[in-house]
């Protein structure tokens, strides 16, 4: 009797294994999970609508031969002390296939031009405490875009936001 039960259990398990192995197709769903936990100072930098995850397109005007400035969505900065910003490195568009061809670009936040060498105050203590919305503007630093080699150009711009702890 024990042998009969063991044999029936083995048959049932074989059927389950066969069912699992019979899948003709599988699909995998990958996704990214993020979380932001603000510092004790409440220091946050929030791009409106996550525009920073989508490339900003600078439009070339064939009539003038110039790149047009691009206004990104707003960035909201908040903290308990003043907030400053600077570039992680010089901002320039680099030709996608001929990296020697570059177009310098300017990054402005709240009307202040950022550089990699010095921080600019973008929110004083009072504004930072309330939360301040600021526009980010990207523009060519010169009007010589028409001299640039034809093709696609890309820039990765890093902005460093800083504040002090209270």
N, C-alpha and C positions, 0 to 999 in steps of 0.2 A: 504494500500500500504506500509506504514511504517512497519507494522508487517511482510509482505512478505519479504522485504529487510533484516530485522533483522534475520528472519528465514534462509534466504539464506546465510547471513554472518556467522551465527552460524554453518551451515552445512560445509561451506568452512573451518572455523577454526577447526572444529572437524576432518576434513580430514587431515589437516596439523598436528594436534596433533597425530592422528593415524599413520601418516607416520613417525613421529619422534620416536614414541614408538615401531615401528615395527622392529627396527634394531636387527638382530640376534646376531651380534658380534660387539664388539668394541675393539679397540687396543689403547693403550696409549704409546706415545713415550716420554721417560724421557731423559734428557740430562743435562750436567753440563756446566754452562757458567762461565768463569773466566776472570779476567782482572787484569793487573798489571800496576800500575801507579807509576813510579819511584819517589823516594824522590828528593827534589830539588838538592841534591848533585849528582844526576845521578847514585846513588849506585844501581847496579843490580847484581844478581847472576842467571845465566842462564845455566841449565843443557842441554847439546847438545842432541837433540832428545827426551827430557823428559824421559831419562832413569830412573830417580828417581821414576817414577810411576810403574815400573816393577821390581819385585824381582830379585836381582843379585844372581846367583847360584854359590856357591863354590863347586868345584868338588872334590870328594874324590878319591884319587889314591890308588886302592887296592894293587898295587905292593909295594908301599912305605908305605902305611898305613897313609898317610898324606893328609890334605886338601891343594889344590892348591890355590895360590893367585888369586884374581879376579881383573881385571882391568876394571873399569867402563868407560863409555864414558867421554868426557871432560866436565868440568864446566868452563864457562867464567865469570870472575868477572870484574866489571868495577866501577870506582868511581873517585872522585877528590882527595882523601886522601888514605893512606895505608889501606890495608884490612887484617884483621886477622880472624882466624878461630879456633874453639875449639869444642869438643864434648859436647852435651847436657847432656850426662851421659856415664858411662863406656860402651863400646861396647862388647857384648858377645852374642854368639849363645846359645839359651835356647832350651832344648829338648821339643818337642811339647806336650808330655804326662807326662813327669817326670821333672818338672821344676828345681829340684835340680841338674840335669845334665847340665853343662854349659861349653862352649868352649870360652875362651877369644879371641877376634879378634882385629886386629890393623887396624886403618884407617889412610892412608897417603894421603896428598894432596900436589902435587908438591914436593914429596920426603920428606916432613916433617910429622912426626908422631904426630897425634892430641891426646890430652887428655882432660878430663873434667875439669881439675884443672887450666890449663894455656893456654892462646891464643898463637897461632903461626902466625907470619907475613907470608902471602902467596902471597901478592903483594905489592910492595913498591908504593909510590905515582906516580912515572913515569909509571910503568907497569899498575897500576890501571887506570890511565888516558887514556891509549891506549886500555885497555881491555886485560886481560890475560887469556889464555886458560890453564887449569891445569887438569892433570889426577888425578883421585881418585882411590886408590888401597886398596883393602880389603884383609887381609891375617890373618891366625891364628897367635897368638902371641907365640905359642910353637909348637913343633913337636909331641905333645902327643895326637893328634886327634885319633890315633888308640886305645887309652885307653878309649875313650868316649863310652858311651852306644850306641848301634845301634838304629837307628830311625831318624826321621826328626827333624831338628833344625831350629829355626828362630831367627832373630835379627831385631830390629827396631833401626836404627842409626839416630840420629839427629846431624846435624852439624850447629853450630851457626856462621854465618859470620858477622863481625862487621867492622864499619869504623867510623871515627869522621866527624862531619859536618865542613865544611871549615870556 
